[in-house]
Amino acid sequence: MRPGFKHLGVGLLIGGGCAALIANAVNSVLPGSIIWLPLMFVSVSLGLGLLIFISTYSPARLLVAMEPGDALHYE
């Protein structure tokens, strides 16, 4: 599960920086739109975190439940 969350962290850093730049551009075109942007950033980040947790937890749970010998032969 750790690699999934590492990728999420890197993606949030890069995406958050790009989103901050775009937010400034959007605010210059549509004044007053900056109010909803922090809520949108947080909700998208939490949604992606939940998605990555679900997609990494399911396979990890199955592998932990297997016997070591069965896990080596599992395809």
C-alpha positions in Angstrom: 0.0 0.0 0.0 3.0 2.3 0.6 3.8 2.8 -3.1 0.3 3.8 -3.9 0.4 6.5 -1.2 3.8 7.6 -2.4 2.4 8.2 -5.9 -0.6 10.0 -4.4 1.7 12.3 -2.5 3.8 13.1 -5.5 0.7 13.6 -7.6 -0.8 15.9 -5.0 2.3 18.0 -4.8 2.6 18.4 -8.6 -1.1 18.7 -9.2 -1.6 21.1 -6.3 1.1 23.4 -7.6 -0.4 23.4 -11.1 -3.9 23.9 -9.6 -2.7 26.9 -7.6 -1.3 28.5 -10.8 -4.6 27.8 -12.7 -6.6 29.1 -9.7 -4.9 32.4 -10.0 -5.7 32.5 -13.7 -9.3 31.6 -13.2 -9.7 34.2 -10.4 -8.4 36.9 -12.8 -11.0 35.9 -15.4 -13.9 35.2 -12.9 -13.5 37.3 -9.8 -14.9 35.8 -6.7 -14.4 32.2 -7.8 -11.5 31.7 -5.4 -13.9 31.0 -2.5 -14.8 27.5 -3.7 -11.3 26.4 -4.8 -9.9 25.3 -1.4 -13.0 23.2 -0.8 -12.6 21.7 -4.3 -8.9 20.9 -3.7 -9.6 19.2 -0.4 -12.5 17.2 -1.7 -10.6 16.0 -4.8 -7.6 15.0 -2.6 -9.7 13.1 -0.2 -11.6 11.3 -3.0 -8.3 10.3 -4.7 -6.9 9.1 -1.3 -10.0 7.0 -0.7 -9.8 5.6 -4.2 -6.1 4.6 -3.8 -6.8 3.1 -0.4 -9.6 0.9 -1.7 -7.6 -0.1 -4.8 -4.4 -1.0 -2.8 -6.1 -2.5 0.3 -8.1 -5.2 -1.5 -5.1 -7.0 -3.2 -3.0 -6.5 0.0 -5.7 -8.1 2.1 -5.9 -11.1 -0.2 -2.1 -11.6 -0.2 -1.8 -11.4 3.6 -4.5 -14.0 4.0 -2.7 -16.5 1.8 -0.2 -19.0 3.0 3.4 -18.1 1.9 3.8 -21.1 -0.4 0.4 -20.4 -2.1 1.4 -16.8 -2.6 4.5 -17.8 -4.4 2.5 -19.9 -6.9 -0.3 -17.5 -7.3 -0.7 -16.0 -10.7 
